[in-house]
Every structure is written in C-alpha cells, then in structure tokens.
Amino acid sequence: MYMRFAITAPALFAMASLAWPQAPSAPAPAPPAQLGALAPANIAKPRPAPPFDITGTWLHAMARDNPFTFTPPPDVKLTPAAQAQLDAAKKARAEGKAYHDDIGQCWPAGLPVIMTRVWPIAMIQKPTAIFMVSGFMNSTRIIYLDGRKHTDPDVIIPSFNGESIGHWEGDSLVVDTVGFVDDHHWIDNGIPASDQLHIVERMRLIGDGSMLQIEYTFSDPKNYVGDWKVTKRWKRVDDTDITEASCLPDLNAHMPSVTSKTVNIH
C-alpha cells in the first residue's frame, strides 16, 4: 500500500536550505586599534582639564617621617614564604651583610622602590600619559591617562614597573598598576614582590604645588594577607636635571656588596 504526500513549495525550500551549505556569517567588526599615547589624534581628543600638571623634576623628600623604604606596618601578616625571606634579611642585616642586593648588581629597582631613590625623577605630563624617567638607571615609567583598560592578563608582558593606568578623581590622580615581574623584584629589604602585586596610588599636589604626595595601597596575596598603605612625599627641584645613567656590572665591580661573599647573601 502506498501513501502519497503533498509537498508544498515552502517545504521544498526548507529541504533545499538544509541540503546546501549555509553562507558563513560575517565576522564581527574588530574594535578600533588603541592609539599610541603620543599619537596626535589621541592627544587632540577633547578631555576635561586635569586638576594639576606635575611636569617637572622631583626628588624624594627624605625625612624622619618620610623614609625611602616601603616597610609594611607590624600588623601585616606575611605568608610563610615571604616571612622566611624577611627573617633571612633581618638575620643578614644583624650580621652586617647585604641580602639579595639585586639593585647593586644592576637589576632594575622596579616599582615602588624606583620612586624613592636619591636620584631625581623627570616627569612629563601630556593629556594622554605621564612619562617618568628616573635619574637612577634612567628607569622609565609610563602612566596612561587616555582611558585605555589594562592589558588582558593572559597577554600582558610583565615588567619591573608594571602597567600603570590613571584617572582623575577630584583633585587627585588615581593610578592602578599591575603586571609585575616576580624575580629580582623587591618592595623592601626582605619583602619580595610577586606577579600578583597590585599597587594603587593617589597622587596630589599639596601646599603651593611644590610638594607631590602619593598614598600607596599594596596588595599581594602571594606575600601577605590583605593590603596596607603608606604615604610618601616629593619636592619639586627646579635647579637640576637628570642625566644619562647606565648601570653596568663592571662599574660596580668595586662595590663590597657585589663582590664580597661575607657581606652579600643571595
């Protein structure tokens, strides 16, 4: 017994569409490329006027209440691995020895230590970025102000100064920095920095504008629990410039902290 079915035109069209391969859908348009911080088109974009301009030469204002170190307060709980490093550093210091004197061996100081060396820092502020060049090893730090986001963690290239993204809040510049290297990088003597280090800075000018104040908030789950804060100050120095400075191993060969096995611990 045979049964007959009526096949309508819409049904034939549907069957044909299943039989023939579908045309690929058009790819989503790629997002516009990020303009460089110094691209004229980026600089020319309309933006609100910043509350201050820190273009100039700055020097850490060393004082009893403004030391060059970034020592965590006593109530900060270190992880076991970080505590072991700190204990070893304290023991070495008590014995008159240097502990991991990486800077003395020409490793970059890295953020935050680079900010409080005894060399001045030249700062150039543009609408899209602040360029900081230290007189110590000419270390360069860039704070982007053009609205970009942090690079994807899977593709960011770690560095000693990290990737700094800033935005304005009232009279302050808030800078968020991530993307650090975790080798030969220290926050303080015996306090290591890991690739999970996260630094938030609140920068503002105080007084008559001749003093720069930065409040730091540090977090690094690989090395301590929670976060901690410290505030530092810099003075504007208009009678000096930075110069070309390279840290070369042969220039440091005479330093006891580099050559002596009795004063240097690695």
Phi, psi and omega in degrees: 000130181251142177245141180252140178238140175269124179256118183277165179299316178300324179293320177298322180294320180294320179294322181293322181294331177284329184283328183264141180296145181279144176292136181297143179289150181294136180295150178296140180298139180290144178295152180298145181294144177290121177291144176297155183298333181257009176294129181307322181294328178286315180298326184282350181299140180293132179217153174298147179295134179291152181290340177203166178230119183262016175306127181153188179249130186234149180225134179305127184274078183302129178201168181302321180266011180218062184290164181280348182276163177240051185290127176296147177296159185300335184276000178282128181268119178275154172289160181306319181294317180291323179296323178297321177296316181295319179297319179294323179293319178295320179296317179296318180297320179295334179266006180074027182247154174272144181243116181050062179281066184292323179297321179295342178254023172077013170285145179301145178293320180076159175285134010266350190302326183300337185284341186239027173290168182276008174261147179289165179237124175274127181239130179237117183257125173244168179301335187254348185191159170244126178256125178243125178237117183277144172291349177267107179063011182052034178299134184250133176233137180238130174249113183278134182239011188265015175088001179293159176263167175297146176297145178308131181304334181284342184237354181296143177265111182299149180213170182286330179260356177070184178254115185254125178240125183243155172211157184268136173226105182061236180265015185238151170257120180259123185241126180250123185233129176221182174082047183263155168284157181240022181232131182060031183234124185230147172271324180203173180299110180091355178252102183284160172250139180248179177287356177261004179299135179226123182239128173243127180244141171244109184255138174204155175272141180235165181066228180269015180092002180268001180232131177254127179244133178232123172264122181260140168237120183252140168217143180198091186299342178281343186236337176203165184266133179072207179228170178211158186237155172205147181242136180234159180230148176232147177252145177284131179238109185266359184251023180209162176228158171282160178233168176296131182214123178240138177264110182246135184306322183290336177286336182262006186298336183275351185285127180302325182293344180263318190264332188278128176283343182273343182245355184236128180242130179241000000 
